[in-house]
Amino acid sequence: MTCPLGRMLVYLQKLLSNWPTSTSFMKTTAPIAPQQFYEPHAFPRGLDRKVVESISHIKNEPGWVTEFRLQALEIFEKKPMPVWGFLGQFNIDLDQYTHYVGSNQKKKQSWDEVDPEVLRSFERLGIPEHERRYLAGLEAMSDSETVYANVKKELSDLGILFCDIDTAIREYPEIVRRYLGTVVSMNDNKFAALNSAVFSGGSFAFVPAGVKTPMPLQAYFKVSAASSGQYERTLLIAEKGAEIVYSEGCSSVQDSATNFHTAVVELIAHDEGRIHYTTIQNWKKNMYNWTVKRGLCHARAHITWTDVNIGAQTIKYPGIILKGDHSTGDILSLAFAGNGQIQDTGARIIHTGKQTRSNILAKGISLDGGINSYRGLVKFGKKATGAFSHIKCDGLMMDDRSQSHAYPYNDVSGQHGTLNYEATVSKIDENMLFYLQCRGLSEDEAKLLIVNGFCEGVVRDLNVEYSVEMTRLIKMILEDGKAIAEEPASN
């Protein structure tokens, strides 16, 4: 007679011998663990911890970058939406956007899938066929990623590091970690925190002491996915006596859905270093472009921002901190506001070093009911003895329905600084039009000549190919805004 424990063991053996061992059964009954990360092309709308960790996982980032992103996410969630400028009029809901779009998203397959207005713009600009295919998304999709051409050997031979920010994090982590977030803190505002949490793509350049870039470093950013956000992060460092000339172009494919763009750009010019940063942003009109750009100048260093804004609802004020003695800075901006558009642009310069100098030239053109405004801040610190700043902002209205505004804020502490400010708002002078027509120009040719002359102070600072493109763009803007008649297409 077996004991109760023995009978129980016999029973368990029989039960286990009859238990199904099919692996298919095990697969269908075992609980399915939730996916830890999103796939690169399956991100949902909105922003949470899983979105941020998924971006960091896709990029295979070191732990310190993941922590940087998560800390920024906490700040983003706590900070309220800013209320400066025209922000309150937009009622933007950031949860309606996808904040990461993989670089190999399905490409367009033919010209039939490209917006006709985009193709028409290519024709009017005279862009070559192979470039049209790239710009239209037939050969590249870059949204949350950055596509770079091969870096010329000449740069690497000089010790110049130039690549996208993701590559820099992998290959030059000690440099990125030293400078990232030192000029634009994630605490600065809600948009700076947003970019710090989900940044993807953007430029990185490091030029060693005494070296100058032999040609402009160039990058191109494009938004093509509907209802998405783009958040490039750019970091440029010029060591002592080094010089960086950098140019970027930005555009977006026309789509009925809105897009959101918040970039963060940080420039660091060490003693006697120089950085010249040029951007031409030609976005679609139904896009929000709210960007944070700032540079830091050490002793005898110089930074120039040349900023051209076309399309989009733009809120952007490039800034310079003149920290070192005898440092200098220039901000040159040009903005076009067309129908249904608000261009709220300007500049911010903080003088803290001694004998520092700055210059701001802001040009705004509003037409077809657009709203253009200059919003600027120039501040002299208490120890900024001998500081000097000259500010000039000009607005040109092409019709009676458009608006032009200036909102300067000048804060001068101490008694040993000099600040000059001048502003003009006007329409095209009828006497000037009459004079030019008397010289044989048509009314539209005269208007185009006057507008080009108005923009000349900024356009002349562009390199040759950009200045040629700007001349064509200005003509197209005036045609689209019905300020001049569009020329018939040539056969």
Buried (B, 14 or more C-beta within 10 A) or exposed (E): EEEEEEEEEEEEEEEEEEEEEEEEEEEEEEEEEEEEEBEBBEBEBEBEEBBBBBBBBBBEBBEEBBEBBBBBBEBBEEBEBEEEBBBEEBEBEBEEBBBBBBBEBEEBEEEEEBBEEBBEBBEBBEBEEEEBBBBBBBBBBBBBBBBBEEEEEEBEEEBBBBBBBBBBBBEBBEBBBEBBBEBBBBEBBBBBBBBBBBBBBBBBBBBBBEBBBEEBBBBBBBBBBBBBBBBBBBBBBBBBBBBBBBBBBBBBBBBEEBBBBBBBBBBBBBBBBBBBBBBBBBBBBBBBBBBBBBBBBBBBBBBBBBBBBBBBBBBBBBBBBBBBBBBBBBBBBBBBBBBEBBBBBBBBBBBBBBBBBBBBBBBBBBBBBBBBBBBBBBBBBEBBBBBBBBBBBBBBBBBEEBBBBBBBEBEBEBEBBEBEBEBEBEEBEEEBBEEBEEEEBEEBEBBBBBBBEBBEBBBEBBBEEBBEBBEEBBBBBBBBBBBBEEEEEEE
